[in-house]
């Protein structure tokens, strides 16, 4: 019987020999991750669960901290106001925090998972932890004015639950779609024809007798709906209106943050460069499918000496340049590898494994299949692993004093939760608007049209698939695939993973690679799943992973894993789920968080889930989101107005009103004299919103921004001039 270790993301034997003491926030995060594993595989929903729980625990911690500021308590977030005038400190701070966090998490998680398919496992798990921590499930009061920490926890949970009912996720209707409908009719993967792909640039659902999602939940037969196509309207964390484009289709607005513009579309009548980019990208997925048999004898060094170390500047920004980044035939990318482990000063030890084992383990490991916690949860597991590592010190951004466990956890969770939540909103907003198809539809479609390489050969079609000798060819007479009456002569055959028909016993059978009909190509996935039930462009895995990697890098102050190396062991013939393998132990290794992110992206190509066009824009958007979320979260950790140097001729200054209404005039009093000063309004992602030149009066200057529609939130107002260097945190209601 196969043993899966996905609930422990990385395997360092010394790390897990003894149980560790964790903060109350970490304990509740652990049970949340377990509940996600027991729930439907809904990356958007669980990114939101992780964020809402994280900001709730952070706010409770911040309530008792003199420097920190709350995000939700006492604030208005996207039109929802959570009233809060402070908590009377009648008990010890540490105890009050722990009690409030437990009551808040218990109430929120029971609410969010009450209808989960795994509720019979998850709800008792919540109750057991709650009881072990010494709390009473029957206490439901929200009246905290007398300093009752349990009531305080119930109060914030109640408000987060109410906030979630109006944040655009449509939680009240179990996150159902409101207006989206699929343009193409479903395809049955076991069939070799696809008459219902009316538009080869639009997403196509799949239909099953039995559908089992990536968390192993069996769902009644039929075609699963597109998951969260309208998620772009959900209230974000750090995303702003400046990042937003609103499109319109069929009378519905589609909200798209960091719009990457359209992917390559195929023109079935005229062809052209964009058509060739479409054909190259989707055919590459078929070509890489030929790598999935360890019998081919190809060996790779998969250590950080050979893999990783790609700079953001190396990502192509034009689809025409993608063939220079990806190795079309051999697989992989332009990784340079790392000459030395910077923490040990020694070279990374080579690890030679079959390329097929590496590709298959990647596809399975990063797919977040049965027993896993979806991509956003996967990165929380990674964060917890790093926090526990014996070589890691919990210093914020790698500097200053070592933080107590609870402070580290709530700050880390807020930044990570905000990043993955924004990544879900951005990626699924793009998915819903561009509605781009998956490789199973595109590859089968092109193969059904014929070949697009040579007008002088049979079956030429401008919308066909490009030929590659030994990998994508025409069927000739005498070919085993020709058919009894040569009915398949002239059709397309692919040298690829042969699919689930060649597997009877997943514990002992290996499908291998061989020649198959092009119209019967399969992703490297289970036959009861095949491909995720939502559009491909852009890759959620790429967006989540790059955003999370940027948070990990900023949070720890180090791009490298502790000790310069992260690892996961996939044991021989124990790790793979739907076929035998790997053929030997495979140790996935990463030097940096970004290396792990980049490996995630490649896994989706080998898994048959994404072409390169889905991948790279997701990485680029994820990088922006991760940096933005971290900078935005950072404003709440300290009162920036006290840490920003205010100097005006050695005289104190005063700004009012603060907060202000949008367009309201701001007055700053001090000893200015008459001088021209520069005023900059900067958001907390570091973006300069506007710059103005203002002439000050003797004892004050005034400035307004009435011509700009500013979203509610916090900004930094900078005033500079001769002898003047001012900085204020400004709130706009």
C-alpha positions in Angstrom: 0.0 0.0 0.0 1.4 3.4 -1.0 2.4 5.8 1.8 1.9 9.5 1.1 3.8 12.1 3.1 2.2 15.2 1.7 1.1 16.3 5.1 4.7 16.9 6.0 6.1 19.0 3.1 9.8 18.6 3.8 11.7 15.7 5.3 14.5 16.6 7.6 14.7 13.6 10.0 16.4 15.5 12.9 13.7 18.2 12.7 10.8 15.8 13.6 12.4 13.5 16.1 10.8 15.4 19.0 7.5 17.3 19.3 7.7 21.0 19.2 5.9 23.6 21.2 3.9 26.0 19.0 2.1 29.3 19.5 -1.7 29.2 19.6 -1.8 30.8 16.2 0.3 28.0 14.8 -1.9 25.3 16.4 -5.0 26.8 14.8 -3.3 27.2 11.4 -2.3 23.5 11.6 -5.9 22.4 12.1 -7.1 24.8 9.4 -4.7 23.2 6.9 -6.0 19.7 7.9 -9.5 20.9 7.3 -8.5 22.2 3.9 -7.1 18.7 3.1 -10.5 17.3 4.0 -12.5 19.8 2.0 -13.2 20.3 -1.7 -10.1 21.4 -3.7 -11.0 25.0 -4.0 -7.8 27.1 -4.1 -9.7 30.4 -4.2 -11.9 29.6 -1.3 -9.1 28.3 0.9 -6.8 31.2 0.1 -9.6 33.4 1.4 -10.0 31.2 4.5 -6.2 31.4 5.2 -6.3 35.2 4.8 -9.4 35.8 6.9 -8.1 33.6 9.7 -4.7 35.2 9.5 -5.9 38.8 9.7 -8.2 37.9 12.5 -5.4 36.4 14.6 -3.1 39.3 13.7 -5.6 41.9 14.8 -6.1 40.2 18.2 -2.4 40.2 18.7 -2.1 43.8 17.6 -4.8 45.0 19.9 -2.4 44.4 22.8 0.7 45.9 21.2 1.6 49.5 21.7 3.2 50.0 18.2 1.1 47.7 16.0 -2.1 48.7 14.2 -5.1 46.5 13.5 -6.2 45.8 9.9 -9.9 45.0 10.5 -10.8 45.9 14.0 -12.1 49.4 14.3 -11.6 49.9 10.5 -13.7 50.1 7.4 -12.6 47.6 4.8 -14.3 47.9 1.4 -17.4 49.5 2.9 -17.7 47.1 5.8 -17.1 48.7 9.2 -16.0 46.6 12.2 -16.7 48.8 15.3 -14.1 48.6 18.0 -13.0 51.1 20.6 -10.3 49.0 22.2 -10.1 46.1 24.7 -9.9 46.8 28.5 -6.8 45.0 29.8 -8.1 43.3 32.9 -6.1 40.1 32.4 -2.6 39.2 31.4 -1.8 40.1 27.8 -0.4 36.7 26.9 -3.4 34.9 28.3 -5.9 37.3 26.8 -4.4 36.9 23.3 -4.4 33.2 23.4 -7.9 32.9 24.7 -9.3 35.4 22.1 -7.5 33.8 19.2 -8.8 30.4 20.2 -12.4 31.5 20.5 -12.2 33.5 17.2 -10.7 30.6 15.3 -13.1 28.1 16.7 -16.1 30.1 15.7 -14.8 31.0 12.2 -13.6 27.6 11.3 -16.8 25.9 12.4 -18.7 28.3 10.3 -16.6 28.0 7.2 -16.4 24.2 7.3 -19.9 23.3 8.5 -20.9 22.0 5.0 -17.5 20.6 4.1 -17.4 17.0 2.8 -14.8 16.4 5.5 -16.8 18.0 8.3 -17.1 14.7 10.2 -13.3 14.8 10.5 -12.7 18.6 10.7 -15.3 19.7 13.2 -14.2 17.2 15.9 -10.6 18.3 15.2 -11.6 21.9 16.0 -13.4 20.8 19.1 -10.6 18.7 20.3 -8.0 21.5 20.1 -10.4 23.9 21.6 -11.1 21.6 24.6 -7.4 20.7 25.0 -6.7 24.5 25.3 -9.3 24.6 28.2 -12.1 26.5 26.6 -15.9 26.2 26.7 -17.8 25.7 23.5 -21.0 26.9 25.1 -19.7 30.4 25.8 -21.0 32.5 22.8 -21.2 36.0 24.3 -19.7 38.8 22.2 -19.8 41.4 25.1 -16.2 42.0 25.7 -16.5 45.5 27.4 -15.7 44.1 30.8 -12.4 42.6 29.5 -13.6 39.1 28.7 -11.1 37.8 26.2 -13.3 34.9 25.1 -16.1 37.3 24.2 -13.6 39.4 22.4 -12.7 36.4 20.2 -16.3 35.7 19.6 -16.9 39.3 18.6 -14.2 39.5 16.0 -15.2 36.1 14.5 -18.8 37.3 14.3 -17.6 40.4 12.4 -15.3 38.4 10.0 -18.2 36.1 9.3 -20.5 39.0 8.5 -17.7 40.6 6.4 -17.4 37.4 4.4 -21.1 37.4 3.6 -20.7 40.6 1.5 -17.1 40.6 0.2 -18.0 39.4 -3.3 -17.2 35.7 -2.8 -20.9 34.7 -2.7 -20.3 32.6 0.4 -24.0 32.7 1.3 -24.7 30.6 -1.9 -21.7 28.3 -1.3 -19.5 30.4 -3.7 -21.7 29.6 -6.7 -21.2 31.4 -10.0 -23.6 34.2 -10.8 -23.3 35.0 -14.5 -20.6 32.9 -16.0 -21.5 30.2 -18.6 -19.1 28.1 -20.6 -19.0 28.8 -24.4 -17.9 25.3 -25.3 -19.9 22.1 -24.5 -18.1 19.5 -22.4 -15.7 16.9 -23.7 -15.7 13.3 -22.5 -12.0 12.5 -22.1 -12.3 8.8 -22.9 -13.7 9.6 -26.3 -11.4 10.3 -29.3 -13.6 12.9 -30.9 -14.4 16.4 -29.7 -17.3 17.8 -31.7 -18.2 20.4 -29.0 -15.2 22.7 -29.1 -16.9 25.5 -30.9 -14.1 28.0 -30.1 -10.5 26.6 -29.7 -9.6 29.7 -27.7 -12.1 29.3 -25.0 -12.3 27.0 -22.0 -14.0 23.6 -22.3 -15.5 21.7 -19.4 -14.9 17.9 -19.0 -17.7 15.5 -18.3 -17.3 12.3 -16.2 -19.2 9.4 -14.9 -17.3 9.9 -11.6 -15.3 13.1 -10.9 -12.8 13.0 -8.0 -11.3 16.4 -7.2 -7.7 17.0 -6.3 -8.5 16.5 -2.6 -9.9 13.1 -3.3 -13.6 14.0 -2.9 -16.0 12.2 -5.2 -18.5 14.5 -6.8 -21.6 13.4 -8.7 -21.1 12.8 -12.4 -21.4 15.4 -15.1 -19.4 18.4 -16.0 -18.0 20.3 -12.9 -18.6 24.0 -13.0 -15.9 26.5 -13.6 -14.5 27.3 -10.1 -14.6 31.0 -9.2 -14.6 32.7 -12.6 -16.0 35.9 -11.0 -13.4 35.9 -8.1 -11.9 39.2 -9.3 -14.6 41.1 -7.5 -13.7 39.7 -4.1 -12.4 42.2 -1.6 -8.6 42.0 -1.7 -5.8 42.7 0.8 -3.2 44.9 -0.9 -4.5 45.2 -4.5 -5.6 48.6 -5.4 -7.8 50.3 -8.0 -4.6 51.3 -9.8 -4.0 47.6 -10.5 -7.5 47.0 -11.7 -9.0 46.8 -15.2 -12.7 46.3 -15.6 -13.8 44.5 -18.8 -17.4 43.9 -20.0 -18.9 40.8 -21.6 -22.5 40.0 -22.1 -23.6 42.8 -19.8 -21.3 41.7 -16.9 -18.3 43.5 -15.5 -15.2 41.3 -15.2 -12.6 42.6 -12.7 -9.0 41.9 -13.7 -6.0 42.9 -11.5 -2.6 43.2 -13.2 -4.2 42.5 -16.6 -1.6 40.6 -18.6 -3.6 41.1 -21.8 -4.7 38.2 -24.0 -2.8 34.9 -24.4 -1.9 33.6 -27.9 -5.1 32.8 -29.9 -5.3 30.5 -32.9 -6.8 31.9 -36.1 -8.1 28.8 -37.8 -8.6 30.6 -41.2 -5.6 32.8 -41.6 -2.9 31.6 -39.2 -0.1 34.0 -38.4 2.5 34.6 -35.7 0.0 34.4 -32.8 -1.3 31.1 -34.2 2.2 29.7 -34.3 2.8 30.7 -30.7 -0.4 28.9 -29.7 0.7 25.8 -31.7 4.2 25.9 -30.2 3.0 26.3 -26.6 0.4 23.5 -26.6 2.4 21.1 -28.7 5.3 21.6 -26.2 3.0 20.1 -23.5 2.7 17.0 -25.7 6.5 16.9 -26.3 7.2 17.0 -22.6 4.7 14.2 -22.1 7.3 12.0 -23.9 9.6 12.4 -20.9 7.5 10.4 -18.5 9.0 7.0 -18.8 12.2 6.1 -16.8 13.0 3.4 -19.3 14.3 6.1 -21.8 17.6 6.2 -19.9 17.8 10.0 -19.7 19.5 11.1 -16.4 19.5 14.6 -15.0 21.3 16.3 -12.1 18.4 17.8 -10.2 20.4 19.4 -7.4 20.7 23.1 -7.0 24.0 22.9 -8.7 22.1 22.5 -12.0 18.6 23.7 -11.4 17.3 27.2 -10.2 18.9 30.6 -10.0 16.6 32.4 -12.6 16.2 36.1 -12.1 12.9 37.9 -12.7 14.6 39.8 -15.5 15.1 36.5 -17.3 11.4 35.9 -17.7 10.3 36.6 -21.3 7.6 39.3 -21.7 6.8 38.5 -25.3 5.3 35.2 -26.3 7.6 35.1 -29.3 10.6 34.8 -27.0 9.3 31.8 -25.0 11.2 29.2 -27.1 14.4 30.8 -25.8 13.4 30.3 -22.2 12.0 26.7 -22.4 13.8 23.7 -23.8 11.2 22.6 -26.3 12.5 19.0 -26.8 14.7 18.1 -23.8 12.5 19.8 -21.2 13.3 22.3 -18.5 14.3 26.0 -18.7 17.3 28.3 -18.7 18.3 27.5 -15.1 21.9 28.4 -14.3 22.1 26.6 -11.0 24.1 27.7 -8.0 27.9 27.3 -7.9 28.0 27.2 -4.1 25.7 26.8 -1.1 26.2 30.3 0.4 25.5 29.1 3.9 28.1 26.3 3.9 30.5 27.7 1.3 30.5 24.2 -0.4 29.3 23.1 -3.8 25.9 21.5 -3.9 26.2 17.7 -4.2 25.0 16.4 -7.6 21.9 14.2 -7.5 21.5 12.1 -10.7 18.0 10.7 -11.3 16.0 9.6 -14.3 14.4 12.7 -15.9 11.2 10.8 -16.0 11.2 10.3 -12.3 12.0 13.9 -11.7 9.2 15.1 -14.0 6.6 12.6 -12.6 7.4 13.4 -8.9 7.2 17.2 -9.7 3.8 16.7 -11.4 2.5 14.8 -8.4 4.1 16.7 -5.6 3.1 20.2 -6.7 -0.3 19.1 -8.0 -1.6 19.1 -4.4 -3.5 15.9 -5.0 -5.1 13.6 -2.4 -4.1 14.5 1.2 -2.9 18.0 0.3 -3.9 21.5 1.1 -4.2 23.2 -2.3 -1.4 25.6 -3.5 -2.0 28.4 -1.0 -2.1 26.0 1.9 1.0 24.3 0.5 3.0 27.5 1.0 1.7 27.9 4.5 3.0 24.4 5.2 6.3 25.5 3.7 6.3 28.7 5.9 5.7 26.6 9.0 8.5 24.2 8.0 10.9 27.1 7.7 9.7 28.6 11.1 10.5 25.3 12.7 13.9 24.7 11.2 16.7 24.5 13.8 18.9 26.8 11.7 16.3 29.5 11.4 16.0 32.5 13.8 12.7 34.4 13.9 14.0 37.8 13.2 11.7 40.1 11.1 13.4 40.5 7.7 16.4 38.8 9.2 17.2 41.7 11.5 16.8 42.9 15.0 15.8 40.8 18.0 14.4 37.3 17.8 10.6 37.6 18.0 8.4 35.5 20.3 6.7 32.7 18.5 3.2 34.3 18.5 4.4 37.6 17.1 6.4 35.9 14.4 3.5 33.6 13.4 0.8 36.3 13.3 3.0 38.6 11.2 4.1 35.9 8.9 0.5 34.6 8.5 -0.9 38.1 7.7 1.7 38.7 5.0 1.4 35.2 3.5 -2.3 35.1 3.8 -2.7 38.5 2.2 -0.4 37.5 -0.7 -2.1 34.2 -1.5 -5.5 35.8 -1.2 -4.6 38.5 -3.7 -2.9 35.9 -5.9 -6.2 34.0 -6.1 -8.2 37.2 -6.8 -5.8 38.2 -9.6 -5.3 34.8 -11.2 -9.0 33.8 -11.2 -10.1 37.2 -12.3 -7.8 36.7 -15.3 -9.1 33.1 -15.8 -12.7 34.2 -15.8 -12.2 37.0 -18.3 -9.9 35.4 -20.8 -11.6 32.0 -20.4 -8.6 30.2 -22.0 -8.7 26.5 -22.8 -6.6 23.7 -21.4 -4.0 21.4 -23.2 -6.3 18.4 -23.4 -8.7 20.5 -25.5 -6.1 22.3 -27.6 -3.8 19.3 -28.3 -6.7 17.1 -29.3 -8.2 19.9 -31.4 -5.0 20.5 -33.3 -4.4 16.8 -33.9 -7.9 16.4 -35.2 -7.3 19.2 -37.7 -4.1 17.6 -39.0 -0.5 19.0 -39.3 0.5 22.6 -39.9 4.1 22.1 -40.9 4.1 21.2 -44.6 1.4 22.0 -47.2 2.9 19.2 -49.4 2.2 16.5 -46.8 -1.1 14.8 -46.1 -3.6 16.3 -43.7 -2.2 19.8 -43.9 -4.3 22.4 -42.0 -3.2 25.8 -40.9 -4.8 25.1 -37.5 -3.1 21.7 -37.2 -0.3 20.6 -34.9 3.4 21.1 -35.8 5.2 17.9 -36.7 8.4 16.8 -34.8 10.2 13.8 -36.1 10.0 11.0 -33.6 7.5 12.8 -31.4 4.6 14.2 -33.5 4.1 12.4 -36.8 1.6 11.3 -39.5 0.3 7.7 -39.4 1.4 5.7 -42.4 0.3 2.4 -43.8 1.7 -0.5 -41.8 1.8 1.6 -38.6 0.2 -0.3 -35.7 -2.1 2.7 -35.3 -3.2 2.6 -38.9 -6.3 0.6 -38.1 -7.7 -2.6 -39.7 -8.8 -0.7 -42.8 -6.1 2.0 -42.8 -8.8 4.4 -41.5 -6.2 6.3 -39.5 -3.6 6.7 -42.2 -2.8 10.4 -42.5 -3.9 11.2 -39.0 -1.7 12.5 -36.2 0.1 10.3 -33.7 1.9 11.5 -30.6 4.8 9.9 -28.8 3.6 10.6 -25.2 2.5 9.2 -21.9 0.0 6.5 -22.9 -2.6 7.3 -20.3 -4.9 5.5 -17.8 -5.9 2.7 -20.2 -2.5 1.2 -19.6 -2.9 1.1 -15.8 -5.0 -1.5 -14.1 -3.2 -1.6 -10.7 -1.7 1.8 -9.8 0.4 0.0 -7.2 2.3 -2.0 -9.8 1.5 -0.8 -13.3 3.4 1.9 -15.3 1.7 3.4 -18.3 5.0 4.4 -19.9 5.4 6.4 -23.1 4.6 5.3 -26.6 2.7 6.2 -29.8 -0.9 7.1 -29.3 -3.6 8.8 -31.4 -3.3 12.5 -31.2 -7.0 12.8 -30.5 -6.6 10.5 -27.4 -3.8 12.5 -25.6 -4.0 12.6 -21.8 -2.5 14.8 -19.2 -0.4 13.1 -16.6 -3.3 12.9 -14.2 -5.9 10.5 -12.8 -8.7 9.5 -15.2 -11.2 10.7 -12.6 -9.7 14.2 -12.6 -7.8 14.8 -15.8 -7.6 18.6 -15.5 -8.8 21.3 -13.1 -12.3 22.6 -13.6 -11.4 26.1 -14.6 -9.6 28.0 -17.3 -5.9 27.8 -17.7 -4.7 31.4 -18.3 -3.0 32.3 -16.0 -1.6 29.5 -13.9 -2.8 29.7 -10.4 0.2 27.6 -9.3 2.7 30.0 -10.8 0.9 33.1 -9.3 0.5 31.6 -5.9 4.0 30.2 -5.7 5.8 33.3 -6.9 3.8 35.6 -4.6 4.5 33.3 -1.7 8.2 33.0 -2.6 8.5 36.8 -2.5 6.9 36.9 0.9 9.2 34.2 2.3 12.2 36.1 0.9 11.2 39.5 2.4 9.9 38.0 5.7 13.1 36.1 6.4 15.5 38.6 5.0 17.1 35.8 3.0 16.3 34.3 -0.4 17.8 31.0 0.6 16.2 28.2 2.7 17.7 27.7 6.1 21.1 26.1 5.6 20.9 26.9 1.9 18.8 23.8 1.1 15.2 22.7 1.3 14.3 19.0 0.5 11.5 16.6 0.1 12.0 12.8 -0.3 9.8 10.8 -2.6 10.4 7.2 -1.8 10.9 4.5 -4.5 7.6 3.0 -5.6 5.7 4.7 -2.8 5.1 8.2 -3.8 3.2 8.3 -7.0 -0.5 7.8 -6.8 -1.9 6.7 -10.1 1.0 4.6 -11.4 4.1 2.9 -10.0 7.0 5.0 -9.2 9.4 6.7 -8.9 11.9 4.0 -10.0 14.3 5.2 -7.3 14.3 7.6 -4.4 14.0 11.2 -5.6 14.9 14.1 -3.4 13.4 17.4 -4.6 15.8 20.1 -3.6 15.7 23.9 -3.7 18.3 26.5 -2.8 15.9 29.4 -2.7 12.2 30.0 -2.3 12.1 31.4 -5.9 13.7 28.1 -7.1 10.9 26.2 -5.5 8.4 28.5 -7.1 9.9 28.1 -10.5 9.9 24.3 -10.1 6.2 24.5 -9.3 5.6 26.2 -12.6 7.4 23.5 -14.6 5.5 20.8 -12.8 2.3 22.0 -14.4 3.7 21.6 -17.9 4.9 18.0 -17.3 1.6 17.3 -15.7 -0.2 18.3 -18.9 -2.1 21.1 -17.1 -0.6 24.3 -18.6 1.3 25.5 -21.6 4.1 28.1 -21.1 1.7 31.0 -22.0 -0.2 30.3 -18.8 3.0 30.0 -16.7 5.2 33.1 -17.2 2.5 35.8 -16.8 1.5 34.1 -13.6 5.1 34.2 -12.3 5.4 37.9 -13.2 2.1 38.8 -11.6 2.9 36.7 -8.6 6.2 38.6 -8.0 4.3 41.9 -8.0 1.6 40.7 -5.7 4.1 39.2 -3.2 6.1 42.4 -3.0 3.0 44.5 -2.8 1.3 42.4 -0.1 4.5 42.4 2.1 4.9 46.2 1.9 1.2 46.7 2.6 1.2 44.3 5.7 4.3 46.0 7.0 2.5 49.3 7.6 0.4 47.6 10.3 3.4 46.2 12.3 4.7 49.6 13.4 3.3 53.1 13.7 5.2 54.6 10.7 4.5 58.1 11.7 6.7 57.7 14.8 9.5 56.0 12.9 9.6 58.6 10.1 11.9 61.5 10.8 10.1 64.8 11.1 12.3 67.9 10.8 11.1 71.4 10.1 13.7 73.9 11.3 13.9 71.9 14.5 10.3 72.8 15.3 7.4 70.3 15.8 4.7 70.0 13.2 1.1 68.9 13.2 -1.1 67.5 10.3 -4.9 67.6 10.4 -7.4 66.3 9.7 -6.3 62.7 9.8 -8.1 60.6 8.8 -9.5 62.7 5.9 -12.3 62.2 3.4 -11.4 61.8 -0.2 -10.7 65.3 -1.7 -10.5 67.0 1.7 -7.8 69.7 2.2 -4.9 68.8 4.4 -3.2 71.3 6.6 0.3 71.0 8.1 1.3 73.5 10.8 4.9 74.4 11.7 7.6 77.0 11.3 7.9 76.9 7.5 8.6 80.4 6.3 7.7 81.0 2.7 9.2 78.3 0.5 8.3 76.0 -2.4 8.1 72.3 -1.2 7.5 69.0 -2.9 4.6 66.9 -1.6 4.5 63.2 -2.6 1.5 60.9 -1.9 2.8 57.3 -1.8 0.7 54.1 -1.2 2.2 51.4 1.0 3.3 49.3 -1.9 5.8 52.0 -2.6 3.9 53.5 -5.6 4.0 57.3 -6.0 0.4 58.3 -6.5 1.1 62.0 -7.3 3.6 64.7 -6.7 2.8 68.4 -6.2 4.7 71.6 -5.7 3.2 73.8 -3.0 4.2 77.2 -1.6 4.1 77.2 2.2 3.0 80.1 4.3 4.9 81.2 7.4 3.3 78.7 9.8 1.5 76.2 7.6 1.1 74.6 4.2 -2.0 73.2 2.7 -2.5 70.6 0.0 -5.4 68.6 -1.5 -5.9 65.8 -3.9 -9.4 66.5 -5.1 -8.6 65.5 -8.7 -7.7 61.9 -7.8 -10.1 59.2 -6.8 -8.2 57.6 -3.9 -9.3 54.3 -2.5 -9.8 54.1 1.3 -6.7 53.0 3.2 -3.4 54.2 4.4 -0.8 56.4 2.5 2.5 58.0 3.3 2.6 61.8 2.8 6.1 63.1 2.2 7.0 66.8 2.3 10.5 67.8 1.3 12.3 71.1 0.6 15.1 73.3 1.9 15.5 72.3 5.6 12.3 70.3 5.4 11.9 66.5 5.6 8.5 65.4 6.8 6.7 62.1 6.7 3.2 61.3 7.8 1.0 58.2 7.7 -2.3 59.5 6.3 -5.6 57.6 6.4 -8.3 58.2 3.8 -11.8 57.1 4.8 
